Amino acid sequence: MKIESEVSVDMKNIIEIKSFNFAVRIVKLNQYLTKKKEFVLSNQILRSGTSIGANVAEAEQAQSTADFISKMSISLKEVAETKYWLRLLKETKFISQKEFDSIFNDCVELEKILVSIIKSSK
């Protein structure tokens, strides 16, 4: 039995769509980085950046509100890790400031939405 949280359907759809679109951007970033012969950081950001949406998708099948909050909290942790890798990629000049700003802003937006979802679910 699926337990519905108090989060609105619209908010759930927003996080699903935005986290999926972010994952697509991360996959493309990974492809770009591997063309530049960068494999370690590209794999790290691929894992954390795509995990955000994967955990959001898992949360949709949560067995309880606590399970839902747990999965969304894992997504939030993955956002923090992804922000770290993005900052590192920028500082090591693998991505430009403009590239960084664009994807980092998307990551911050995901963070804000996830915080809102978690707070309203508690």
C-alpha positions in Angstrom: 0.0 0.0 0.0 1.4 3.4 -1.0 1.2 6.1 1.7 0.6 9.6 0.3 2.5 12.4 2.0 1.1 15.8 2.5 3.2 17.2 -0.4 1.0 18.4 -3.2 0.9 16.5 -6.4 2.2 19.5 -8.3 5.3 19.7 -6.1 6.0 16.0 -6.6 5.7 16.5 -10.3 8.1 19.4 -10.3 10.8 17.6 -8.4 10.4 14.5 -10.7 10.7 16.6 -13.8 13.5 18.8 -12.6 15.5 16.0 -11.1 15.2 14.0 -14.3 16.2 16.9 -16.5 19.1 17.6 -14.2 20.2 14.0 -14.6 20.2 14.4 -18.3 22.4 17.5 -18.0 24.7 15.5 -15.7 25.0 12.6 -18.2 25.9 15.2 -20.9 28.4 16.8 -18.6 29.9 13.3 -18.0 30.2 12.8 -21.8 31.8 16.2 -22.2 34.3 15.5 -19.4 35.3 12.1 -20.7 36.0 13.6 -24.1 38.5 15.9 -22.2 40.0 12.7 -20.8 38.7 13.3 -17.3 37.3 10.1 -15.8 37.5 10.2 -12.0 35.5 13.4 -11.3 33.2 12.7 -14.2 32.2 9.4 -12.8 31.8 10.8 -9.3 29.4 13.6 -10.5 27.6 11.1 -12.8 26.8 8.9 -9.7 25.7 11.7 -7.4 23.9 13.8 -10.0 21.8 11.0 -11.4 21.1 9.6 -7.9 19.1 12.6 -7.0 16.3 11.7 -9.5 16.6 8.0 -8.8 15.9 8.5 -5.1 13.0 10.9 -6.0 11.6 8.1 -8.2 12.0 5.6 -5.4 10.3 7.9 -2.9 7.2 7.8 -5.1 6.9 4.1 -4.1 7.5 4.7 -0.5 5.8 2.4 2.0 5.3 5.1 4.6 5.8 8.8 5.2 9.0 8.0 7.0 10.2 6.0 4.0 9.3 8.9 1.7 11.1 11.4 3.9 14.1 9.1 4.0 14.4 8.8 0.2 13.9 12.5 -0.3 16.6 13.1 2.4 19.0 10.9 0.5 18.3 12.9 -2.6 19.1 16.1 -0.7 22.4 14.5 0.4 23.2 13.7 -3.2 22.5 17.3 -4.1 25.1 18.4 -1.6 27.7 15.9 -3.0 26.9 17.1 -6.6 27.4 20.7 -5.6 30.9 19.7 -4.2 31.9 18.0 -7.5 30.7 20.9 -9.5 32.7 23.4 -7.4 35.7 21.1 -7.8 35.3 20.9 -11.6 35.1 24.7 -11.8 38.1 25.3 -9.6 40.2 22.8 -11.6 39.1 24.5 -14.9 37.3 21.4 -16.3 34.2 23.6 -16.7 33.9 27.4 -17.2 32.3 29.8 -14.8 29.4 30.1 -17.2 28.9 26.4 -17.4 29.2 26.1 -13.7 26.7 28.9 -13.0 24.1 27.3 -15.2 24.2 23.8 -13.8 25.0 24.9 -10.2 21.9 27.1 -10.2 19.8 24.1 -11.3 21.3 22.1 -8.4 20.5 24.8 -5.9 16.9 24.9 -7.2 16.6 21.1 -6.6 18.0 21.6 -3.1 15.4 24.2 -2.3 12.5 22.1 -3.6 13.7 19.0 -1.7 14.0 21.0 1.5 10.5 22.3 1.0 9.1 18.8 0.4 10.9 17.3 3.4 9.7 20.1 5.7 6.1 19.8 4.5 6.2 16.0 4.9 7.3 16.1 8.5 
